[in-house]
Amino acid sequence: MAKSMWLLVMFDLPVKSKEQRTRANQYRNLLKDRGFDMVQLSVYCKYYLNGNSSERDIGILKQNVPVNGYVRVLKVADQQWASTLLFKGPRQKKAEAPPEQLTIF
């Protein structure tokens, strides 16, 4: 069984023309629609209980990269994500925890 993991998507997309801005916004909306959360501007992440299930999202994201856009996708083990250091100003905060699993009654 594949282990849980986080998928980190980092991107620089051209935004000089109106059309480029539209495509960049469409890409951000695609990430949100696929369940990604914004970590920082142009950095999004998503948790996968089973790392193998990330391949479908990777394929969709790859097919939709705007012309001249740069996208980097990084697979991070859950344990690595939990050990990241997060600072807001000089104060350290805890990294995001894996989301709770949905319970159906």
DRENDO-1510 file (C-alpha; in Angstrom, 1 decimal, always signed):
<recs>
REC; n; res; u; v; w
REC; 1; MET; +0.0; +0.0; +0.0 .
REC; 2; ALA; +1.3; +3.4; -0.9 .
REC; 3; LYS; +2.0; +5.8; +1.9 .
REC; 4; SER; +0.3; +9.1; +2.6 .
REC; 5; MET; +2.0; +12.2; +1.1 .
REC; 6; TRP; +1.6; +15.8; +0.1 .
REC; 7; LEU; +1.8; +17.2; -3.4 .
REC; 8; LEU; +3.4; +20.6; -3.6 .
REC; 9; VAL; +2.8; +22.7; -6.7 .
REC; 10; MET; +4.9; +25.8; -7.3 .
REC; 11; PHE; +4.5; +27.9; -10.4 .
REC; 12; ASP; +5.4; +31.1; -12.2 .
REC; 13; LEU; +3.0; +32.0; -14.9 .
REC; 14; PRO; +3.2; +34.9; -17.4 .
REC; 15; VAL; +0.7; +37.7; -16.5 .
REC; 16; LYS; +1.7; +40.6; -18.8 .
REC; 17; SER; -1.3; +40.5; -21.1 .
REC; 18; LYS; -5.0; +40.1; -20.3 .
REC; 19; GLU; -5.1; +36.7; -21.9 .
REC; 20; GLN; -2.1; +35.5; -19.8 .
REC; 21; ARG; -3.7; +36.8; -16.6 .
REC; 22; THR; -6.9; +34.9; -17.5 .
REC; 23; ARG; -4.9; +31.7; -18.1 .
REC; 24; ALA; -3.0; +32.1; -14.9 .
REC; 25; ASN; -6.3; +32.6; -13.0 .
REC; 26; GLN; -7.8; +29.5; -14.7 .
REC; 27; TYR; -4.8; +27.5; -13.6 .
REC; 28; ARG; -5.2; +28.7; -10.0 .
REC; 29; ASN; -8.9; +27.8; -10.1 .
REC; 30; LEU; -8.0; +24.4; -11.5 .
REC; 31; LEU; -5.8; +23.8; -8.5 .
REC; 32; LYS; -8.6; +24.9; -6.1 .
REC; 33; ASP; -11.2; +22.7; -7.9 .
REC; 34; ARG; -8.8; +19.7; -7.6 .
REC; 35; GLY; -8.7; +20.2; -3.8 .
REC; 36; PHE; -5.4; +22.1; -3.5 .
REC; 37; ASP; -5.0; +24.7; -0.8 .
REC; 38; MET; -2.8; +27.8; -1.2 .
REC; 39; VAL; +0.3; +27.7; +1.0 .
REC; 40; GLN; +1.8; +30.9; -0.4 .
REC; 41; LEU; +1.2; +33.0; -3.5 .
REC; 42; SER; +1.9; +30.6; -6.4 .
REC; 43; VAL; +2.4; +27.6; -4.1 .
REC; 44; TYR; -0.3; +25.1; -3.5 .
REC; 45; CYS; -0.5; +21.8; -1.7 .
REC; 46; LYS; -2.8; +18.8; -1.4 .
REC; 47; TYR; -2.8; +15.8; +1.0 .
REC; 48; TYR; -3.2; +12.3; -0.3 .
REC; 49; LEU; -4.0; +9.4; +1.9 .
REC; 50; ASN; -2.6; +7.1; -0.8 .
REC; 51; GLY; +0.3; +8.6; -2.8 .
REC; 52; ASN; -0.6; +6.7; -5.9 .
REC; 53; SER; -3.8; +8.7; -6.3 .
REC; 54; SER; -1.7; +11.8; -7.0 .
REC; 55; GLU; -0.8; +10.7; -10.5 .
REC; 56; ARG; -4.2; +11.6; -11.9 .
REC; 57; ASP; -3.9; +15.2; -10.6 .
REC; 58; ILE; -0.4; +15.5; -11.9 .
REC; 59; GLY; -1.5; +14.5; -15.4 .
REC; 60; ILE; -4.3; +17.1; -15.3 .
REC; 61; LEU; -2.1; +19.8; -14.0 .
REC; 62; LYS; +0.5; +19.0; -16.7 .
REC; 63; GLN; -2.0; +19.2; -19.5 .
REC; 64; ASN; -3.2; +22.6; -18.4 .
REC; 65; VAL; +0.1; +24.5; -17.9 .
REC; 66; PRO; -0.2; +27.8; -19.7 .
REC; 67; VAL; +2.1; +28.6; -22.6 .
REC; 68; ASN; +5.5; +29.8; -21.3 .
REC; 69; GLY; +4.4; +28.8; -17.7 .
REC; 70; TYR; +6.8; +27.1; -15.3 .
REC; 71; VAL; +5.3; +24.6; -12.9 .
REC; 72; ARG; +7.3; +22.4; -10.4 .
REC; 73; VAL; +5.5; +19.5; -8.7 .
REC; 74; LEU; +7.1; +18.0; -5.6 .
REC; 75; LYS; +6.0; +14.9; -3.8 .
REC; 76; VAL; +6.6; +15.1; +0.0 .
REC; 77; ALA; +6.2; +12.3; +2.5 .
REC; 78; ASP; +3.7; +13.1; +5.2 .
REC; 79; GLN; +6.5; +12.7; +7.8 .
REC; 80; GLN; +8.7; +15.3; +5.9 .
REC; 81; TRP; +5.8; +17.7; +5.7 .
REC; 82; ALA; +5.2; +17.4; +9.4 .
REC; 83; SER; +8.8; +18.3; +10.1 .
REC; 84; THR; +8.8; +21.6; +8.1 .
REC; 85; LEU; +9.5; +24.8; +9.9 .
REC; 86; LEU; +6.9; +27.5; +9.4 .
REC; 87; PHE; +7.4; +31.1; +10.5 .
REC; 88; LYS; +5.0; +34.1; +10.6 .
REC; 89; GLY; +7.2; +37.0; +11.4 .
REC; 90; PRO; +9.6; +35.9; +14.1 .
REC; 91; ARG; +7.1; +33.4; +15.6 .
REC; 92; GLN; +7.2; +29.7; +14.6 .
REC; 93; LYS; +4.0; +28.0; +13.9 .
REC; 94; LYS; +3.0; +24.3; +13.4 .
REC; 95; ALA; +2.9; +23.0; +9.8 .
REC; 96; GLU; -0.5; +22.0; +8.5 .
REC; 97; ALA; -1.7; +18.6; +9.8 .
REC; 98; PRO; -3.2; +16.0; +7.4 .
REC; 99; PRO; -7.0; +16.7; +7.0 .
REC; 100; GLU; -9.4; +14.6; +9.0 .
REC; 101; GLN; -11.0; +11.7; +7.1 .
REC; 102; LEU; -14.6; +12.1; +6.4 .
REC; 103; THR; -16.8; +9.9; +8.5 .
REC; 104; ILE; -20.2; +8.8; +7.1 .
REC; 105; PHE; -22.8; +7.7; +9.6 .
</recs>
